[in-house]
């Protein structure tokens, strides 16, 4: 899977799943995503130095009907996650680092990655001119799931491995 930039239009009133559900529910969704990814980045398989992965919301934009649709969650290493929100990286002065990571992961030149970044900002500017209708049916389907699936032994082992990773890195 290649790394892409996903800028949320300024006009999308809905900003993140975290603010929409209880802490407990968010943690459950996040944990399910981490387990699915085996605690490694789903794009580059890398892990972060302090925590292995972060949870990223995948949105789809229907530019014709102006619908912002939640497709699901993905686990990303902090560097790939930074590329997804490259607008924020720019604000924090990390645009260069994020562009370099984009180039590295996609095996393209820095200037090609830079052009991708500019194109993403253009799309963002266009999308920010419109109001968007929200479709979070994915989240609703997850919340309707009455009880979380019991973890298999293999999954429990992965959770244990993650806990060990946290302890090991907690200096
Ligand atoms: Zn990554």
Backbone and ligand atoms as CSV (ligand in chain L), in Angstrom:
chain,resi,resn,atom,element,x,y,z
A,1,UNK,N,N,0.852,-1.208,0.000
A,1,UNK,CA,C,0.000,0.000,0.000
A,1,UNK,C,C,0.880,1.248,0.000
A,2,UNK,N,N,0.542,2.171,-0.895
A,2,UNK,CA,C,1.331,3.398,-0.979
A,2,UNK,C,C,0.799,4.453,-0.019
A,3,UNK,N,N,1.709,5.340,0.319
A,3,UNK,CA,C,1.355,6.414,1.240
A,3,UNK,C,C,0.702,7.558,0.460
A,4,UNK,N,N,-0.442,8.004,0.947
A,4,UNK,CA,C,-1.143,9.133,0.318
A,4,UNK,C,C,-1.399,10.206,1.371
A,5,UNK,N,N,-1.725,11.393,0.892
A,5,UNK,CA,C,-2.018,12.505,1.798
A,5,UNK,C,C,-3.538,12.643,1.892
A,6,UNK,N,N,-4.051,12.809,3.091
A,6,UNK,CA,C,-5.501,12.945,3.259
A,6,UNK,C,C,-5.801,14.178,4.098
A,7,UNK,N,N,-6.056,15.271,3.437
A,7,UNK,CA,C,-6.351,16.500,4.173
A,7,UNK,C,C,-7.859,16.655,4.323
A,8,UNK,N,N,-8.299,16.861,5.550
A,8,UNK,CA,C,-9.731,17.023,5.819
A,8,UNK,C,C,-10.126,18.467,5.484
A,9,UNK,N,N,-11.091,18.666,4.575
A,9,UNK,CA,C,-11.481,20.036,4.206
A,9,UNK,C,C,-11.862,20.871,5.433
A,10,UNK,N,N,-11.578,22.149,5.348
A,10,UNK,CA,C,-11.866,23.080,6.442
A,10,UNK,C,C,-13.358,23.108,6.763
A,11,UNK,N,N,-14.177,22.823,5.745
A,11,UNK,CA,C,-15.630,22.928,5.882
A,11,UNK,C,C,-16.294,21.651,6.395
A,12,UNK,N,N,-15.522,20.645,6.735
A,12,UNK,CA,C,-16.097,19.433,7.306
A,12,UNK,C,C,-16.269,19.668,8.798
A,13,UNK,N,N,-17.517,19.703,9.225
A,13,UNK,CA,C,-17.738,20.029,10.640
A,13,UNK,C,C,-17.306,18.886,11.551
A,14,UNK,N,N,-17.317,17.688,10.982
A,14,UNK,CA,C,-16.958,16.508,11.767
A,14,UNK,C,C,-15.452,16.327,11.681
A,15,UNK,N,N,-14.786,16.333,12.808
A,15,UNK,CA,C,-13.330,16.304,12.739
A,15,UNK,C,C,-12.712,14.963,13.099
A,16,UNK,N,N,-13.216,14.326,14.136
A,16,UNK,CA,C,-12.653,13.006,14.440
A,16,UNK,C,C,-13.607,12.118,15.232
A,17,UNK,N,N,-13.358,10.834,15.067
A,17,UNK,CA,C,-14.191,9.821,15.715
A,17,UNK,C,C,-14.080,9.942,17.234
A,18,UNK,N,N,-12.888,10.276,17.682
A,18,UNK,CA,C,-12.605,10.363,19.119
A,18,UNK,C,C,-13.589,11.267,19.867
A,19,UNK,N,N,-13.977,12.374,19.218
A,19,UNK,CA,C,-14.873,13.316,19.892
A,19,UNK,C,C,-16.330,12.860,19.837
A,20,UNK,N,N,-16.574,11.815,19.047
A,20,UNK,CA,C,-17.953,11.383,18.800
A,20,UNK,C,C,-18.399,10.222,19.691
A,21,UNK,N,N,-17.437,9.511,20.246
A,21,UNK,CA,C,-17.759,8.326,21.046
A,21,UNK,C,C,-17.116,8.445,22.429
A,22,UNK,N,N,-17.532,7.572,23.332
A,22,UNK,CA,C,-16.948,7.604,24.668
A,22,UNK,C,C,-15.484,7.178,24.603
A,23,UNK,N,N,-14.748,7.541,25.619
A,23,UNK,CA,C,-13.329,7.184,25.708
A,23,UNK,C,C,-13.138,5.663,25.579
A,24,UNK,N,N,-14.040,4.944,26.294
A,24,UNK,CA,C,-13.954,3.488,26.315
A,24,UNK,C,C,-14.166,2.907,24.899
A,25,UNK,N,N,-15.166,3.441,24.230
A,25,UNK,CA,C,-15.465,2.957,22.878
A,25,UNK,C,C,-14.310,3.272,21.927
A,26,UNK,N,N,-13.803,4.501,22.045
A,26,UNK,CA,C,-12.679,4.891,21.192
A,26,UNK,C,C,-11.487,3.958,21.428
A,27,UNK,N,N,-11.217,3.667,22.690
A,27,UNK,CA,C,-10.096,2.784,23.010
A,27,UNK,C,C,-10.296,1.389,22.419
A,28,UNK,N,N,-11.539,0.936,22.449
A,28,UNK,CA,C,-11.841,-0.395,21.904
A,28,UNK,C,C,-11.617,-0.403,20.389
A,29,UNK,N,N,-12.123,0.643,19.719
A,29,UNK,CA,C,-11.960,0.729,18.263
A,29,UNK,C,C,-10.478,0.794,17.882
A,30,UNK,N,N,-9.759,1.593,18.666
A,30,UNK,CA,C,-8.335,1.785,18.431
A,30,UNK,C,C,-7.577,0.461,18.599
A,31,UNK,N,N,-7.895,-0.207,19.677
A,31,UNK,CA,C,-7.223,-1.465,20.007
A,31,UNK,C,C,-7.494,-2.524,18.937
A,32,UNK,N,N,-8.742,-2.562,18.458
A,32,UNK,CA,C,-9.088,-3.516,17.400
A,32,UNK,C,C,-8.259,-3.230,16.148
A,33,UNK,N,N,-8.083,-1.940,15.876
A,33,UNK,CA,C,-7.297,-1.537,14.710
A,33,UNK,C,C,-5.836,-1.951,14.878
A,34,UNK,N,N,-5.301,-1.776,16.088
A,34,UNK,CA,C,-3.907,-2.131,16.357
A,34,UNK,C,C,-3.680,-3.637,16.234
A,35,UNK,N,N,-4.632,-4.396,16.772
A,35,UNK,CA,C,-4.517,-5.851,16.718
A,35,UNK,C,C,-4.540,-6.322,15.260
A,36,UNK,N,N,-5.483,-5.755,14.499
A,36,UNK,CA,C,-5.605,-6.100,13.079
A,36,UNK,C,C,-4.274,-5.858,12.355
A,37,UNK,N,N,-3.586,-4.781,12.782
A,37,UNK,CA,C,-2.329,-4.404,12.113
A,37,UNK,C,C,-1.106,-5.084,12.730
A,38,UNK,N,N,-1.338,-5.863,13.789
A,38,UNK,CA,C,-0.232,-6.507,14.510
A,38,UNK,C,C,0.769,-5.467,15.037
A,39,UNK,N,N,0.253,-4.322,15.436
A,39,UNK,CA,C,1.053,-3.246,16.054
A,39,UNK,C,C,2.218,-2.757,15.196
A,40,UNK,N,N,2.005,-2.773,13.890
A,40,UNK,CA,C,3.006,-2.197,12.979
A,40,UNK,C,C,2.262,-1.389,11.924
A,41,UNK,N,N,2.939,-0.421,11.365
A,41,UNK,CA,C,2.327,0.472,10.384
A,41,UNK,C,C,1.775,-0.326,9.199
A,42,UNK,N,N,0.526,-0.056,8.847
A,42,UNK,CA,C,-0.099,-0.812,7.761
A,42,UNK,C,C,0.399,-0.361,6.392
A,43,UNK,N,N,1.181,0.702,6.356
A,43,UNK,CA,C,1.740,1.142,5.077
A,43,UNK,C,C,3.201,0.722,4.935
A,44,UNK,N,N,4.021,1.052,5.945
A,44,UNK,CA,C,5.467,0.764,5.793
A,44,UNK,C,C,5.955,-0.335,6.725
A,45,UNK,N,N,5.072,-0.851,7.596
A,45,UNK,CA,C,5.400,-1.869,8.607
A,45,UNK,C,C,6.366,-1.356,9.680
A,46,UNK,N,N,6.639,-0.087,9.678
A,46,UNK,CA,C,7.522,0.497,10.679
A,46,UNK,C,C,6.783,0.743,11.993
A,47,UNK,N,N,7.542,1.060,13.040
A,47,UNK,CA,C,6.958,1.414,14.335
A,47,UNK,C,C,7.632,2.677,14.853
A,48,UNK,N,N,6.927,3.400,15.725
A,48,UNK,CA,C,7.467,4.622,16.299
A,48,UNK,C,C,8.383,4.328,17.470
A,49,UNK,N,N,9.223,5.289,17.858
A,49,UNK,CA,C,10.164,5.081,18.959
A,49,UNK,C,C,9.519,5.042,20.346
A,50,UNK,N,N,8.451,5.797,20.565
A,50,UNK,CA,C,7.824,5.799,21.891
A,50,UNK,C,C,6.569,4.940,21.922
A,51,UNK,N,N,5.783,4.986,20.852
A,51,UNK,CA,C,4.640,4.078,20.731
A,51,UNK,C,C,4.650,3.557,19.298
A,52,UNK,N,N,4.321,2.272,19.112
A,52,UNK,CA,C,4.484,1.676,17.782
A,52,UNK,C,C,3.623,2.314,16.695
A,53,UNK,N,N,2.310,2.405,16.969
A,53,UNK,CA,C,1.409,2.919,15.927
A,53,UNK,C,C,0.372,3.879,16.499
A,54,UNK,N,N,-0.240,4.630,15.596
A,54,UNK,CA,C,-1.319,5.555,15.950
A,54,UNK,C,C,-2.521,5.221,15.070
A,55,UNK,N,N,-3.700,5.564,15.576
A,55,UNK,CA,C,-4.920,5.244,14.854
A,55,UNK,C,C,-5.315,6.405,13.934
A,56,UNK,N,N,-5.523,6.077,12.673
A,56,UNK,CA,C,-5.885,7.105,11.689
A,56,UNK,C,C,-7.251,6.791,11.092
A,57,UNK,N,N,-8.081,7.813,10.944
A,57,UNK,CA,C,-9.401,7.631,10.341
A,57,UNK,C,C,-9.301,7.803,8.831
A,58,UNK,N,N,-9.818,6.846,8.110
A,58,UNK,CA,C,-9.794,6.928,6.643
A,58,UNK,C,C,-11.122,7.498,6.153
A,59,UNK,N,N,-11.040,8.600,5.452
A,59,UNK,CA,C,-12.228,9.253,4.889
A,59,UNK,C,C,-12.198,9.175,3.381
A,60,UNK,N,N,-13.400,9.085,2.824
A,60,UNK,CA,C,-13.543,9.135,1.376
A,60,UNK,C,C,-14.383,10.376,1.065
A,61,UNK,N,N,-13.984,11.099,0.039
A,61,UNK,CA,C,-14.729,12.303,-0.340
A,61,UNK,C,C,-15.388,12.096,-1.688
A,62,UNK,N,N,-16.711,12.149,-1.693
A,62,UNK,CA,C,-17.465,12.068,-2.938
A,62,UNK,C,C,-17.596,13.504,-3.445
A,63,UNK,N,N,-16.727,13.869,-4.378
A,63,UNK,CA,C,-16.677,15.261,-4.827
A,63,UNK,C,C,-17.912,15.673,-5.624
A,64,UNK,N,N,-18.607,14.692,-6.192
A,64,UNK,CA,C,-19.807,15.019,-6.965
A,64,UNK,C,C,-20.974,15.380,-6.030
A,65,UNK,N,N,-21.238,14.499,-5.072
A,65,UNK,CA,C,-22.378,14.716,-4.172
A,65,UNK,C,C,-21.982,15.370,-2.845
A,66,UNK,N,N,-20.715,15.677,-2.687
A,66,UNK,CA,C,-20.185,16.335,-1.478
A,66,UNK,C,C,-20.517,15.548,-0.207
A,67,UNK,N,N,-20.112,14.305,-0.237
A,67,UNK,CA,C,-20.314,13.438,0.935
A,67,UNK,C,C,-18.936,13.028,1.494
A,68,UNK,N,N,-18.780,13.250,2.794
A,68,UNK,CA,C,-17.562,12.832,3.483
A,68,UNK,C,C,-17.897,11.527,4.195
A,69,UNK,N,N,-17.262,10.443,3.786
A,69,UNK,CA,C,-17.645,9.131,4.292
A,69,UNK,C,C,-16.491,8.477,5.040
A,70,UNK,N,N,-16.805,8.005,6.238
A,70,UNK,CA,C,-15.795,7.294,7.025
A,70,UNK,C,C,-15.702,5.851,6.534
A,71,UNK,N,N,-14.497,5.435,6.149
A,71,UNK,CA,C,-14.327,4.077,5.628
A,71,UNK,C,C,-13.816,3.116,6.694
A,72,UNK,N,N,-13.160,3.668,7.709
A,72,UNK,CA,C,-12.626,2.796,8.748
A,72,UNK,C,C,-11.401,3.392,9.392
A,73,UNK,N,N,-10.713,2.566,10.141
A,73,UNK,CA,C,-9.512,3.002,10.851
A,73,UNK,C,C,-8.304,2.206,10.364
A,74,UNK,N,N,-7.175,2.856,10.403
A,74,UNK,CA,C,-5.934,2.198,9.991
A,74,UNK,C,C,-4.859,2.557,11.016
A,75,UNK,N,N,-3.950,1.611,11.276
A,75,UNK,CA,C,-2.844,1.873,12.205
A,75,UNK,C,C,-1.624,2.316,11.418
A,76,UNK,N,N,-1.072,3.449,11.810
A,76,UNK,CA,C,0.078,4.011,11.096
A,76,UNK,C,C,1.188,4.348,12.071
A,77,UNK,N,N,2.430,4.248,11.606
A,77,UNK,CA,C,3.547,4.707,12.426
A,77,UNK,C,C,3.477,6.245,12.465
A,78,UNK,N,N,4.086,6.877,13.472
A,78,UNK,CA,C,3.980,8.335,13.594
A,78,UNK,C,C,4.431,9.099,12.334
A,79,UNK,N,N,5.429,8.577,11.615
A,79,UNK,CA,C,5.933,9.270,10.415
A,79,UNK,C,C,4.923,9.231,9.255
A,80,UNK,N,N,4.317,8.071,9.040
A,80,UNK,CA,C,3.294,7.970,7.985
A,80,UNK,C,C,2.068,8.786,8.374
A,81,UNK,N,N,1.746,8.775,9.675
A,81,UNK,CA,C,0.589,9.532,10.144
A,81,UNK,C,C,0.807,11.034,9.922
A,82,UNK,N,N,2.036,11.452,10.112
A,82,UNK,CA,C,2.366,12.864,9.903
A,82,UNK,C,C,2.134,13.272,8.441
A,83,UNK,N,N,2.438,12.349,7.525
A,83,UNK,CA,C,2.225,12.637,6.095
A,83,UNK,C,C,0.733,12.796,5.802
A,84,UNK,N,N,-0.081,11.927,6.421
A,84,UNK,CA,C,-1.535,12.003,6.207
A,84,UNK,C,C,-2.055,13.400,6.552
A,85,UNK,N,N,-1.522,13.961,7.636
A,85,UNK,CA,C,-1.964,15.294,8.081
A,85,UNK,C,C,-0.852,16.299,7.814
A,86,UNK,N,N,-0.457,16.387,6.571
A,86,UNK,CA,C,0.725,17.185,6.249
A,86,UNK,C,C,0.490,18.684,6.458
A,87,UNK,N,N,-0.800,19.086,6.482
A,87,UNK,CA,C,-1.107,20.486,6.788
A,87,UNK,C,C,-0.655,20.826,8.199
A,88,UNK,N,N,-0.908,19.888,9.107
A,88,UNK,CA,C,-0.508,20.052,10.504
A,88,UNK,C,C,1.024,20.018,10.621
A,89,UNK,N,N,1.639,19.123,9.833
A,89,UNK,CA,C,3.105,19.029,9.821
A,89,UNK,C,C,3.705,20.368,9.393
A,90,UNK,N,N,3.070,20.996,8.427
A,90,UNK,CA,C,3.558,22.287,7.941
A,90,UNK,C,C,3.481,23.346,9.048
A,91,UNK,N,N,2.335,23.363,9.736
A,91,UNK,CA,C,2.142,24.313,10.831
A,91,UNK,C,C,3.210,24.128,11.907
A,92,UNK,N,N,3.569,22.860,12.147
A,92,UNK,CA,C,4.549,22.555,13.194
A,92,UNK,C,C,5.999,22.663,12.703
A,93,UNK,N,N,6.175,23.033,11.446
A,93,UNK,CA,C,7.525,23.188,10.902
A,93,UNK,C,C,8.158,21.871,10.476
A,94,UNK,N,N,7.331,20.831,10.248
A,94,UNK,CA,C,7.857,19.517,9.883
A,94,UNK,C,C,7.533,19.116,8.442
A,95,UNK,N,N,7.253,20.086,7.610
A,95,UNK,CA,C,6.857,19.805,6.224
A,95,UNK,C,C,7.960,19.060,5.473
A,96,UNK,N,N,9.193,19.485,5.690
A,96,UNK,CA,C,10.325,18.888,4.993
A,96,UNK,C,C,10.488,17.403,5.375
A,97,UNK,N,N,10.398,17.140,6.678
A,97,UNK,CA,C,10.522,15.768,7.174
A,97,UNK,C,C,9.418,14.881,6.595
A,98,UNK,N,N,8.190,15.426,6.588
A,98,UNK,CA,C,7.050,14.653,6.081
A,98,UNK,C,C,7.200,14.406,4.578
A,99,UNK,N,N,7.644,15.408,3.838
A,99,UNK,CA,C,7.822,15.253,2.390
A,99,UNK,C,C,8.900,14.203,2.104
A,100,UNK,N,N,9.979,14.224,2.880
A,100,UNK,CA,C,11.050,13.239,2.719
A,100,UNK,C,C,10.533,11.826,2.985
A,101,UNK,N,N,9.707,11.683,4.025
A,101,UNK,CA,C,9.155,10.363,4.348
A,101,UNK,C,C,8.240,9.884,3.219
A,102,UNK,N,N,7.442,10.776,2.690
A,102,UNK,CA,C,6.537,10.446,1.573
A,102,UNK,C,C,7.352,9.930,0.383
A,103,UNK,N,N,8.449,10.636,0.077
A,103,UNK,CA,C,9.315,10.246,-1.042
A,103,UNK,C,C,9.933,8.871,-0.795
A,104,UNK,N,N,10.406,8.655,0.436
A,104,UNK,CA,C,11.056,7.395,0.786
A,104,UNK,C,C,10.092,6.211,0.670
A,105,UNK,N,N,8.934,6.342,1.270
A,105,UNK,CA,C,7.976,5.226,1.291
A,105,UNK,C,C,7.454,4.904,-0.105
A,106,UNK,N,N,7.202,5.942,-0.909
A,106,UNK,CA,C,6.668,5.705,-2.254
A,106,UNK,C,C,7.771,5.493,-3.289
A,107,UNK,N,N,9.021,5.546,-2.829
A,107,UNK,CA,C,10.177,5.366,-3.728
A,107,UNK,C,C,10.118,6.322,-4.918
A,108,UNK,N,N,9.925,7.599,-4.601
A,108,UNK,CA,C,9.925,8.645,-5.640
A,108,UNK,C,C,10.921,9.721,-5.205
A,109,UNK,N,N,11.236,10.638,-6.105
A,109,UNK,CA,C,12.182,11.709,-5.776
A,109,UNK,C,C,11.519,12.694,-4.820
A,110,UNK,N,N,12.357,13.485,-4.150
A,110,UNK,CA,C,11.821,14.497,-3.238
A,110,UNK,C,C,10.951,15.485,-4.004
A,111,UNK,N,N,11.398,15.882,-5.205
A,111,UNK,CA,C,10.633,16.884,-5.964
A,111,UNK,C,C,9.277,16.322,-6.408
A,112,UNK,N,N,9.241,15.013,-6.707
A,112,UNK,CA,C,7.968,14.392,-7.076
A,112,UNK,C,C,7.025,14.399,-5.860
A,113,UNK,N,N,7.575,14.035,-4.699
A,113,UNK,CA,C,6.776,14.038,-3.472
A,113,UNK,C,C,6.284,15.456,-3.163
A,114,UNK,N,N,7.158,16.424,-3.392
A,114,UNK,CA,C,6.799,17.819,-3.143
A,114,UNK,C,C,5.615,18.226,-4.031
A,115,UNK,N,N,5.628,17.766,-5.289
A,115,UNK,CA,C,4.526,18.064,-6.216
A,115,UNK,C,C,3.230,17.409,-5.717
A,116,UNK,N,N,3.361,16.200,-5.147
A,116,UNK,CA,C,2.188,15.506,-4.583
A,116,UNK,C,C,1.582,16.325,-3.430
A,117,UNK,N,N,2.480,16.878,-2.615
A,117,UNK,CA,C,2.034,17.679,-1.472
A,117,UNK,C,C,1.267,18.904,-1.975
A,118,UNK,N,N,1.827,19.565,-2.977
A,118,UNK,CA,C,1.165,20.755,-3.534
A,118,UNK,C,C,-0.196,20.403,-4.122
A,119,UNK,N,N,-0.269,19.270,-4.818
A,119,UNK,CA,C,-1.532,18.824,-5.415
A,119,UNK,C,C,-2.561,18.544,-4.321
A,120,UNK,N,N,-2.104,17.961,-3.205
A,120,UNK,CA,C,-3.016,17.654,-2.090
A,120,UNK,C,C,-3.571,18.944,-1.475
A,121,UNK,N,N,-2.724,19.955,-1.380
A,121,UNK,CA,C,-3.193,21.240,-0.846
A,121,UNK,C,C,-4.198,21.898,-1.806
A,122,UNK,N,N,-3.993,21.697,-3.118
A,122,UNK,CA,C,-4.940,22.235,-4.106
A,122,UNK,C,C,-6.314,21.575,-3.959
A,123,UNK,N,N,-6.301,20.247,-3.819
A,123,UNK,CA,C,-7.553,19.504,-3.643
A,123,UNK,C,C,-8.241,19.977,-2.361
A,124,UNK,N,N,-7.454,20.149,-1.316
A,124,UNK,CA,C,-7.984,20.595,-0.023
A,124,UNK,C,C,-8.650,21.976,-0.170
A,125,UNK,N,N,-7.980,22.889,-0.902
A,125,UNK,CA,C,-8.525,24.239,-1.089
A,125,UNK,C,C,-9.853,24.180,-1.848
A,126,UNK,N,N,-9.914,23.318,-2.859
A,126,UNK,CA,C,-11.158,23.149,-3.630
A,126,UNK,C,C,-12.268,22.599,-2.737
A,127,UNK,N,N,-11.943,21.541,-1.991
A,127,UNK,CA,C,-12.955,20.885,-1.152
A,127,UNK,C,C,-13.412,21.787,-0.019
A,128,UNK,N,N,-12.531,22.684,0.409
A,128,UNK,CA,C,-12.870,23.582,1.515
A,128,UNK,C,C,-13.840,24.687,1.093
A,129,UNK,N,N,-14.183,24.728,-0.196
A,129,UNK,CA,C,-15.153,25.724,-0.683
A,129,UNK,C,C,-16.582,25.229,-0.508
A,130,UNK,N,N,-16.727,23.955,-0.193
A,130,UNK,CA,C,-18.068,23.360,-0.131
A,130,UNK,C,C,-18.409,22.838,1.255
A,131,UNK,N,N,-19.724,22.746,1.498
A,131,UNK,CA,C,-20.199,22.103,2.717
A,131,UNK,C,C,-20.349,20.611,2.416
A,132,UNK,N,N,-20.027,19.783,3.404
A,132,UNK,CA,C,-20.038,18.334,3.192
A,132,UNK,C,C,-21.091,17.654,4.061
A,133,UNK,N,N,-21.709,16.636,3.477
A,133,UNK,CA,C,-22.652,15.816,4.231
A,133,UNK,C,C,-21.863,14.642,4.800
A,134,UNK,N,N,-22.134,14.381,6.065
A,134,UNK,CA,C,-21.367,13.359,6.759
A,134,UNK,C,C,-22.008,11.974,6.651
A,135,UNK,N,N,-21.195,10.978,6.408
A,135,UNK,CA,C,-21.671,9.595,6.417
A,135,UNK,C,C,-20.762,8.787,7.346
A,136,UNK,N,N,-21.282,8.546,8.552
A,136,UNK,CA,C,-20.485,7.745,9.498
A,136,UNK,C,C,-21.180,6.414,9.768
A,137,UNK,N,N,-21.789,5.868,8.730
A,137,UNK,CA,C,-22.469,4.575,8.924
A,137,UNK,C,C,-21.488,3.482,9.354
A,138,UNK,N,N,-20.238,3.619,8.943
A,138,UNK,CA,C,-19.234,2.624,9.379
A,138,UNK,C,C,-19.131,2.606,10.907
A,139,UNK,N,N,-19.042,3.808,11.491
A,139,UNK,CA,C,-18.907,3.915,12.946
A,139,UNK,C,C,-20.143,3.352,13.638
A,140,UNK,N,N,-21.318,3.692,13.077
A,140,UNK,CA,C,-22.564,3.192,13.663
A,140,UNK,C,C,-22.609,1.676,13.619
A,141,UNK,N,N,-22.143,1.099,12.525
A,141,UNK,CA,C,-22.154,-0.365,12.422
A,141,UNK,C,C,-21.212,-0.978,13.460
A,142,UNK,N,N,-20.099,-0.293,13.736
A,142,UNK,CA,C,-19.161,-0.785,14.742
A,142,UNK,C,C,-19.769,-0.689,16.138
A,143,UNK,N,N,-20.492,0.401,16.394
A,143,UNK,CA,C,-21.075,0.606,17.725
A,143,UNK,C,C,-22.249,-0.326,17.970
A,144,UNK,N,N,-22.893,-0.730,16.870
A,144,UNK,CA,C,-24.032,-1.641,17.020
A,144,UNK,C,C,-23.595,-3.064,17.326
A,145,UNK,N,N,-22.329,-3.310,17.082
A,145,UNK,CA,C,-21.771,-4.614,17.404
A,145,UNK,C,C,-21.923,-4.796,18.925
A,146,UNK,N,N,-22.839,-5.678,19.392
A,146,UNK,CA,C,-23.193,-5.713,20.805
A,146,UNK,C,C,-22.030,-6.004,21.747
A,147,UNK,N,N,-21.186,-6.925,21.377
A,147,UNK,CA,C,-20.023,-7.154,22.249
A,147,UNK,C,C,-18.789,-7.466,21.399
A,148,UNK,N,N,-17.661,-6.997,21.845
A,148,UNK,CA,C,-16.455,-7.252,21.063
A,148,UNK,C,C,-16.142,-8.734,21.013
A,149,UNK,N,N,-15.655,-9.135,19.875
A,149,UNK,CA,C,-15.290,-10.531,19.667
A,149,UNK,C,C,-14.217,-10.933,20.687
A,150,UNK,N,N,-14.371,-12.138,21.246
A,150,UNK,CA,C,-13.342,-12.594,22.183
A,150,UNK,C,C,-12.037,-12.816,21.421
A,151,UNK,N,N,-10.950,-12.420,22.033
A,151,UNK,CA,C,-9.664,-12.535,21.363
A,151,UNK,C,C,-9.217,-13.994,21.288
A,152,UNK,N,N,-8.639,-14.352,20.175
A,152,UNK,CA,C,-8.065,-15.688,20.047
A,152,UNK,C,C,-6.728,-15.701,20.799
A,153,UNK,N,N,-6.171,-16.882,21.004
A,153,UNK,CA,C,-4.881,-16.978,21.710
A,153,UNK,C,C,-3.807,-16.189,20.969
A,154,UNK,N,N,-3.804,-16.300,19.643
A,154,UNK,CA,C,-2.801,-15.583,18.842
A,154,UNK,C,C,-2.934,-14.071,19.036
A,155,UNK,N,N,-4.169,-13.597,19.072
A,155,UNK,CA,C,-4.403,-12.156,19.254
A,155,UNK,C,C,-3.986,-11.716,20.657
A,156,UNK,N,N,-4.291,-12.582,21.632
A,156,UNK,CA,C,-3.882,-12.263,23.011
A,156,UNK,C,C,-2.364,-12.193,23.120
A,157,UNK,N,N,-1.696,-13.070,22.401
A,157,UNK,CA,C,-0.231,-13.048,22.386
A,157,UNK,C,C,0.285,-11.740,21.811
A,158,UNK,N,N,-0.398,-11.267,20.790
A,158,UNK,CA,C,0.014,-10.004,20.172
A,158,UNK,C,C,-0.178,-8.839,21.150
A,159,UNK,N,N,-1.284,-8.901,21.907
A,159,UNK,CA,C,-1.534,-7.856,22.901
A,159,UNK,C,C,-0.436,-7.887,23.960
A,160,UNK,N,N,-0.084,-9.098,24.383
A,160,UNK,CA,C,0.974,-9.265,25.390
A,160,UNK,C,C,2.288,-8.695,24.871
A,161,UNK,N,N,2.545,-8.975,23.576
A,161,UNK,CA,C,3.767,-8.489,22.941
A,161,UNK,C,C,3.781,-6.954,22.957
A,162,UNK,N,N,2.618,-6.377,22.692
A,162,UNK,CA,C,2.488,-4.922,22.681
A,162,UNK,C,C,2.750,-4.355,24.080
A,163,UNK,N,N,2.193,-5.016,25.099
A,163,UNK,CA,C,2.397,-4.557,26.474
A,163,UNK,C,C,3.871,-4.595,26.812
A,164,UNK,N,N,4.530,-5.681,26.373
A,164,UNK,CA,C,5.963,-5.806,26.607
A,164,UNK,C,C,6.698,-4.670,25.915
A,165,UNK,N,N,6.256,-4.379,24.697
A,165,UNK,CA,C,6.878,-3.294,23.927
A,165,UNK,C,C,6.769,-1.978,24.706
A,166,UNK,N,N,5.582,-1.729,25.264
A,166,UNK,CA,C,5.363,-0.494,26.047
A,166,UNK,C,C,6.272,-0.433,27.258
A,167,UNK,N,N,6.374,-1.554,27.961
A,167,UNK,CA,C,7.210,-1.599,29.163
A,167,UNK,C,C,8.670,-1.367,28.801
A,168,UNK,N,N,9.061,-2.058,27.734
A,168,UNK,CA,C,10.451,-2.014,27.288
A,168,UNK,C,C,10.832,-0.576,26.900
A,169,UNK,N,N,9.877,0.135,26.315
A,169,UNK,CA,C,10.166,1.479,25.822
A,169,UNK,C,C,9.889,2.569,26.842
A,170,UNK,N,N,9.334,2.188,27.972
A,170,UNK,CA,C,8.974,3.166,28.984
A,170,UNK,C,C,10.174,3.432,29.894
A,171,UNK,N,N,11.077,4.277,29.419
A,171,UNK,CA,C,12.309,4.519,30.197
A,171,UNK,C,C,12.110,5.663,31.168
L,1,ZN,ZN,ZN,4.595,3.939,8.389
